[in-house]
Amino acid sequence: VKNDEFKKKIDLIIPVPLHKNDLRKRGFNQSILLGRVIGNYFSIPVGKKVLIKEKLTPFQVNLSKKEREKNILRAFSVEKPEEIKGKNILILDDVFTTGATVEECTKELMKARAKNIFVLTLARTV
């Protein structure tokens, strides 16, 4: 991807957030770390606390697609809709399995009137 081409398509990078309790336990959010690297390289801002995870959910490792969808339902909310409205958003997540997490994030960002939403993940599991 060419730097200018990517910059023209993306206005803001939104890493998939962790719940504050999970962040406290882990000490870092890998999606935020990845977002900073990509944001710095392409000179694209990374949204800080724009999308938050309000609902503490169990890890989804051994859950089916239906269980994951139920588990993550209404887990996220947009705290700063003014930073989303009319913008092209890149959701950044570390792993894509069923898509339940990014679908739920997308729903919330669309409610905040994002113009377009793109998804980038580091890994895909099957």
KAMOKA-V542828 format. One record per residue. N is the residue number from 0. PSI is psi as a letter, one per 40 degrees, with the letter a starting at -180 (999 if undefined). Layout:
# KAMOKA-V542828
[[N PSI] [N PSI]]
This chain:
# KAMOKA-V542828
[[0 h] [1 i] [2 d] [3 d] [4 d] [5 d] [6 d] [7 d] [8 d] [9 h] [10 d] [11 h] [12 h] [13 h] [14 i] [15 h] [16 i] [17 i] [18 i] [19 d] [20 d] [21 d] [22 d] [23 d] [24 d] [25 d] [26 e] [27 i] [28 h] [29 d] [30 d] [31 d] [32 d] [33 d] [34 d] [35 d] [36 d] [37 d] [38 d] [39 d] [40 d] [41 e] [42 f] [43 h] [44 i] [45 h] [46 h] [47 h] [48 f] [49 d] [50 h] [51 i] [52 h] [53 d] [54 h] [55 h] [56 i] [57 i] [58 i] [59 e] [60 d] [61 f] [62 i] [63 i] [64 d] [65 d] [66 d] [67 d] [68 d] [69 d] [70 d] [71 e] [72 h] [73 f] [74 d] [75 i] [76 i] [77 h] [78 d] [79 g] [80 d] [81 d] [82 e] [83 d] [84 h] [85 e] [86 i] [87 h] [88 h] [89 h] [90 h] [91 h] [92 i] [93 d] [94 h] [95 h] [96 c] [97 e] [98 e] [99 d] [100 d] [101 d] [102 d] [103 d] [104 d] [105 d] [106 d] [107 d] [108 d] [109 d] [110 d] [111 e] [112 f] [113 i] [114 d] [115 i] [116 h] [117 i] [118 h] [119 h] [120 i] [121 d] [122 i] [123 h] [124 i] [125 999]]
